[in-house]
Amino acid sequence: MFFTQLKGELRKLFARRRTYIGYGVFLLFEILVLTFWVNVGADKVAEVAERNLISSTQLYSSLTSTYWIMGFSMFLIGSIFFALVAGDIVAKETEDGNLRLVLVRPISRFRVLILKYIAVLIYTVTFVIFVGLTGYGMSVLVMGTGGGLFVWNPDMFIIAVYPEWSDGFTRLFLSAIFMGLSMCVVSSLGFLFSCFKMKPAAAAVMALSLFFIDFVLQNIPFLSDFRDAFITYKMSSWVYLLAEEIPWVRVAESYSILIALCATLFVIGWMVFQSRDFKT
């Protein structure tokens, strides 16, 4: 029954039109990035390759463009849609009165929430993978399948080159999975506020407000020595999966904290939801 109910929650989630807004926006974003990449970025890529003594074919490739599409868009654009969907999943049904009918049945509130929360997490991870696959597919249409993967992230002190396509694709796909796990923090924030007595839009705005406050603070120069303490910095740990030598200890530490945070947000949301009165 659990998986049958989960399938029902996923069906309801993907039946809402607003769930697909993010897919359309990212497809448009990928087209724009690739247009600029081909017409403007080629010369810049050649300059970077020359300065670092790297073959330009390893930088100007479909894998590298996919890395830039994901790295530059997911935190600032993807977080909007994760908060929107997560903030909608409980609050919208409460607003429409559907939860009154659901809770008439012999099912616990915890079971209702855990099903909705798992559905949100599945949406989050699969959305990130969707962006990676569609970004790579469009890049292949424009630049072909040749070339390797070039990774450069000055904030995380990472620079790496993978000349072989198989190595680059494996690392990129693995990093996309961990990026999806990182973005579950935003979805958990949206889910938390969705459990409160507020409108779906208000829940999404509250989640995004906390997320962007943390993001802005960790980018303030005089707080650079405390950057490790901010959640958005730990969410960037997916980039470590692209390093030539993966620091597994640091990855395990960051994702242990992120998973614990997600669990805490769910428990707080559940406690708030448990205390609410839906009968009157």
C-alpha positions as CSV (number, residue, x, y, z in Angstrom):
1,M,0.0,0.0,0.0
2,F,2.9,2.4,0.7
3,F,4.2,2.4,-2.8
4,T,0.7,2.5,-4.2
5,Q,0.0,5.6,-2.1
6,L,3.4,7.1,-3.1
7,K,2.5,6.6,-6.8
8,G,-0.7,8.5,-6.1
9,E,1.2,11.4,-4.5
10,L,3.5,11.5,-7.5
11,R,0.6,11.4,-9.9
12,K,-1.0,14.4,-8.0
13,L,2.3,16.2,-8.0
14,F,2.9,15.9,-11.7
15,A,-0.8,16.6,-12.5
16,R,-0.3,20.3,-11.4
17,R,0.6,22.6,-14.2
18,R,3.0,24.6,-12.1
19,T,5.2,21.5,-11.6
20,Y,6.2,21.8,-15.3
21,I,7.1,25.5,-15.2
22,G,10.7,24.7,-14.1
23,Y,11.2,22.2,-17.0
24,G,10.2,24.8,-19.6
25,V,12.3,27.5,-18.0
26,F,15.4,25.3,-17.9
27,L,15.0,24.2,-21.5
28,L,14.8,27.9,-22.5
29,F,17.8,28.6,-20.3
30,E,19.8,25.8,-21.9
31,I,19.1,27.1,-25.4
32,L,20.2,30.6,-24.4
33,V,23.4,29.4,-22.7
34,L,24.4,27.2,-25.7
35,T,23.7,30.1,-28.1
36,F,26.1,32.4,-26.2
37,W,28.5,29.5,-25.7
38,V,28.8,28.9,-29.5
39,N,28.8,32.6,-30.6
40,V,30.7,34.3,-27.7
41,G,32.2,31.6,-25.5
42,A,34.5,30.0,-28.1
43,D,37.1,32.7,-28.0
44,K,37.1,32.9,-24.2
45,V,37.5,29.1,-24.0
46,A,40.5,29.3,-26.3
47,E,42.1,31.9,-24.1
48,V,41.6,29.8,-20.9
49,A,43.0,26.7,-22.7
50,E,46.1,28.6,-23.9
51,R,46.8,30.0,-20.4
52,N,46.5,26.6,-18.7
53,L,48.3,24.7,-21.5
54,I,45.2,22.6,-22.2
55,S,43.8,21.4,-25.5
56,S,40.9,23.6,-26.5
57,T,39.0,20.5,-27.6
58,Q,38.9,19.4,-24.0
59,L,37.4,22.7,-22.9
60,Y,35.1,23.4,-25.8
61,S,33.0,20.2,-25.5
62,S,29.4,19.1,-24.7
63,L,30.4,17.8,-21.3
64,T,32.0,21.1,-20.3
65,S,29.0,23.1,-21.4
66,T,26.7,20.8,-19.5
67,Y,28.8,21.4,-16.3
68,W,28.4,25.2,-16.8
69,I,24.7,24.9,-17.4
70,M,24.2,23.0,-14.2
71,G,26.7,24.8,-12.1
72,F,25.5,28.3,-12.9
73,S,21.8,27.8,-12.9
74,M,20.7,25.3,-10.3
75,F,21.3,27.3,-7.1
76,L,19.7,30.5,-8.3
77,I,17.1,29.3,-10.8
78,G,16.3,25.8,-9.7
79,S,15.8,26.7,-6.1
80,I,12.8,28.9,-7.1
81,F,11.0,25.9,-8.6
82,F,11.9,23.5,-5.8
83,A,10.5,25.9,-3.2
84,L,7.4,26.5,-5.3
85,V,6.6,22.8,-5.7
86,A,7.5,21.9,-2.1
87,G,5.6,24.9,-0.7
88,D,2.6,23.9,-2.7
89,I,2.3,20.2,-1.8
90,V,0.7,20.5,1.6
91,A,-0.5,24.1,1.7
92,K,-2.4,23.8,-1.5
93,E,-4.3,20.7,-0.4
94,T,-5.1,22.4,2.9
95,E,-6.3,25.5,1.1
96,D,-8.5,23.5,-1.2
97,G,-9.9,21.4,1.7
98,N,-8.6,18.1,0.3
99,L,-6.8,17.2,3.5
100,R,-10.0,17.1,5.4
101,L,-11.2,14.3,3.1
102,V,-7.9,12.5,3.3
103,L,-7.8,12.6,7.1
104,V,-11.3,11.1,7.4
105,R,-9.7,7.9,6.2
106,P,-7.9,5.6,8.7
107,I,-4.4,7.0,8.0
108,S,-2.0,8.8,10.3
109,R,-0.9,12.3,9.6
110,F,2.7,11.1,9.7
111,R,2.1,8.7,6.8
112,V,0.4,11.5,4.8
113,L,3.4,13.8,5.3
114,I,6.1,11.2,4.7
115,L,4.5,10.2,1.4
116,K,4.3,13.9,0.3
117,Y,7.9,14.5,1.5
118,I,9.3,11.5,-0.4
119,A,7.4,12.6,-3.5
120,V,9.0,16.1,-3.2
121,L,12.5,14.6,-2.8
122,I,12.0,12.3,-5.9
123,Y,10.9,15.4,-7.9
124,T,14.0,17.3,-6.7
125,V,16.6,14.7,-7.6
126,T,15.0,13.7,-10.9
127,F,14.7,17.4,-11.9
128,V,18.4,17.9,-11.5
129,I,19.2,14.8,-13.5
130,F,16.7,16.0,-16.2
131,V,18.5,19.3,-16.5
132,G,21.8,17.5,-16.8
133,L,20.6,15.0,-19.5
134,T,18.7,17.7,-21.5
135,G,21.7,20.1,-21.3
136,Y,24.0,17.4,-22.5
137,G,21.6,16.3,-25.2
138,M,21.4,19.9,-26.6
139,S,25.1,20.3,-26.3
140,V,25.7,17.2,-28.3
141,L,23.4,18.5,-31.1
142,V,25.4,21.7,-31.2
143,M,29.0,20.5,-30.6
144,G,29.0,16.8,-31.0
145,T,30.1,14.1,-28.6
146,G,33.8,14.7,-28.8
147,G,36.0,16.3,-26.2
148,G,36.5,15.7,-22.5
149,L,35.5,17.6,-19.4
150,F,37.1,20.7,-17.9
151,V,36.1,21.7,-14.4
152,W,37.0,25.0,-12.8
153,N,35.5,26.3,-9.5
154,P,37.7,28.9,-7.8
155,D,35.3,29.1,-4.8
156,M,35.9,25.4,-4.0
157,F,39.5,25.5,-5.1
158,I,39.0,22.8,-7.8
159,I,40.4,22.6,-11.3
160,A,40.4,19.3,-13.1
161,V,40.6,17.9,-16.7
162,Y,39.2,14.6,-17.9
163,P,40.4,13.9,-21.5
164,E,38.4,10.7,-21.8
165,W,34.7,11.1,-22.5
166,S,33.7,8.1,-20.3
167,D,35.6,9.5,-17.2
168,G,34.1,13.0,-17.7
169,F,30.5,11.7,-18.2
170,T,30.7,9.4,-15.1
171,R,32.0,12.2,-12.9
172,L,29.4,14.6,-14.2
173,F,26.5,12.2,-13.7
174,L,27.7,11.3,-10.2
175,S,28.0,15.0,-9.3
176,A,24.4,15.6,-10.7
177,I,23.1,13.0,-8.2
178,F,24.8,14.7,-5.3
179,M,23.7,18.1,-6.5
180,G,20.1,16.8,-6.4
181,L,20.7,15.7,-2.8
182,S,22.0,19.2,-2.0
183,M,18.9,20.9,-3.5
184,C,16.7,18.7,-1.2
185,V,17.5,21.3,1.4
186,V,15.6,23.9,-0.5
187,S,12.7,21.5,-1.0
188,S,12.7,20.6,2.7
189,L,12.5,24.3,3.6
190,G,9.6,24.7,1.3
191,F,7.9,21.6,2.7
192,L,8.4,22.9,6.3
193,F,6.6,26.1,5.6
194,S,4.0,24.3,3.7
195,C,3.0,22.5,6.9
196,F,2.3,25.9,8.6
197,K,-1.0,27.7,8.2
198,M,-0.1,29.9,5.3
199,K,-0.7,30.2,1.5
200,P,1.4,28.1,-0.9
201,A,3.1,31.2,-2.3
202,A,4.0,32.5,1.2
203,A,5.6,29.1,2.0
204,A,7.7,29.3,-1.2
205,V,8.7,32.9,-0.4
206,M,9.7,32.0,3.1
207,A,11.8,29.1,2.0
208,L,13.6,31.2,-0.7
209,S,14.1,34.0,1.7
210,L,16.1,31.8,4.2
211,F,18.0,30.2,1.4
212,F,19.1,33.4,-0.3
213,I,19.9,35.0,3.1
214,D,22.3,32.2,3.8
215,F,23.7,32.4,0.2
216,V,24.3,36.1,0.4
217,L,25.9,36.0,3.8
218,Q,28.4,33.3,2.8
219,N,29.5,35.4,-0.2
220,I,30.2,38.5,1.9
221,P,34.0,39.1,1.8
222,F,34.5,39.7,5.6
223,L,32.7,36.5,6.4
224,S,34.9,34.4,4.1
225,D,36.7,32.9,7.1
226,F,33.4,31.4,8.3
227,R,32.2,30.2,4.9
228,D,32.3,26.6,6.0
229,A,29.5,27.3,8.6
230,F,26.9,28.2,6.0
231,I,24.5,25.7,4.6
232,T,24.7,26.9,1.0
233,Y,28.5,26.4,1.1
234,K,28.0,22.8,2.2
235,M,25.4,22.4,-0.5
236,S,28.2,23.2,-3.0
237,S,30.1,20.1,-2.0
238,W,28.7,18.3,-5.0
239,V,31.6,20.0,-6.9
240,Y,34.1,17.8,-4.9
241,L,32.8,14.8,-6.9
242,L,34.5,16.4,-10.0
243,A,37.9,16.7,-8.4
244,E,40.6,14.4,-9.6
245,E,41.1,13.1,-6.0
246,I,37.7,13.1,-4.3
247,P,37.9,14.2,-0.7
248,W,35.4,11.6,0.6
249,V,35.8,12.7,4.2
250,R,34.8,16.2,3.4
251,V,31.9,15.0,1.2
252,A,30.7,12.7,3.9
253,E,30.9,15.4,6.5
254,S,28.9,17.9,4.4
255,Y,26.2,15.5,3.4
256,S,25.8,14.1,6.9
257,I,25.0,17.7,8.0
258,L,22.7,18.3,5.0
259,I,20.8,15.0,5.6
260,A,20.4,15.8,9.3
261,L,19.1,19.2,8.4
262,C,16.6,17.8,6.0
263,A,15.4,15.3,8.6
264,T,15.1,18.1,11.3
265,L,13.1,20.3,8.9
266,F,10.7,17.4,8.2
267,V,10.3,16.6,11.9
268,I,9.5,20.2,12.7
269,G,7.0,20.3,9.9
270,W,5.4,17.1,11.1
271,M,5.1,18.5,14.6
272,V,3.4,21.6,13.3
273,F,1.1,19.7,11.0
274,Q,0.2,17.3,13.9
275,S,-1.0,20.1,16.1
276,R,-3.2,21.8,13.4
277,D,-7.0,21.5,13.4
278,F,-8.4,20.7,10.0
279,K,-12.0,19.9,11.2
280,T,-13.1,23.5,12.0
